[in-house]
Amino acid sequence: MVTFSDRVDLMVGELTRSTCDLGDGREVIRVLRSAGFTEQEMDMGLEEALERARFDRINDAILAGLAGGEWPGAA
């Protein structure tokens, strides 16, 4: 059985993988709708999903920089 927490995890994954601006509410809603999320799921889990997706994107950028031998922002 899929729990609400599982659905939020899926939202986070969609938002992290997408190239949409996480500050653009219309774009975020469009991405989540196209991924099959319902209005109710978005109403209840959007804030958490956005917060976690922002965190994941930052971590991905840092790890990508480390893999390339550079520390982002170190100049």
DAGIDA-V956796 format. One record per residue. PSI is psi in radians with two decimals (999 if undefined). D_FIRST is the distance of its C-alpha to the first C-alpha in Angstrom with 1 decimal. Layout:
BEGIN
{{PSI;D_FIRST} {PSI;D_FIRST}}
END
This chain:
BEGIN
{{2.32;0.0} {2.22;3.8} {2.93;6.4} {-0.66;9.9} {-0.67;11.3} {-0.71;9.6} {-0.66;11.1} {-0.72;14.3} {-0.71;14.4} {-0.67;14.4} {-0.76;17.1} {-0.81;19.0} {-0.78;19.0} {-0.80;20.3} {-0.62;22.9} {-0.73;24.0} {-0.50;24.6} {2.83;26.3} {0.20;30.0} {2.69;29.9} {2.03;31.7} {-0.20;29.2} {-0.15;31.9} {1.73;32.0} {-0.72;29.7} {-0.73;30.2} {-0.73;29.5} {-0.81;26.3} {-0.73;25.0} {-0.78;26.2} {-0.81;24.3} {-0.66;21.0} {-0.76;21.7} {-0.38;22.6} {-0.06;19.3} {0.25;17.5} {2.53;16.6} {2.85;17.4} {-0.71;20.2} {-0.76;18.1} {-0.74;15.9} {-0.71;19.2} {-0.70;21.0} {-0.53;18.7} {0.04;18.0} {-0.79;21.0} {-0.83;23.3} {-0.74;21.1} {-0.74;20.2} {-0.78;24.0} {-0.82;25.1} {-0.63;22.9} {-0.70;23.8} {-0.78;27.5} {-0.78;27.3} {-0.71;25.7} {-0.71;28.4} {-0.80;31.1} {-0.74;29.9} {-0.72;29.8} {-0.72;33.3} {-0.81;34.6} {-0.65;33.3} {-0.69;34.8} {-0.70;38.0} {-0.67;38.1} {-0.51;37.5} {0.04;40.4} {0.12;42.7} {2.60;42.9} {2.04;41.7} {2.27;40.8} {-0.07;43.3} {1.78;45.7} {999;49.0}}
END
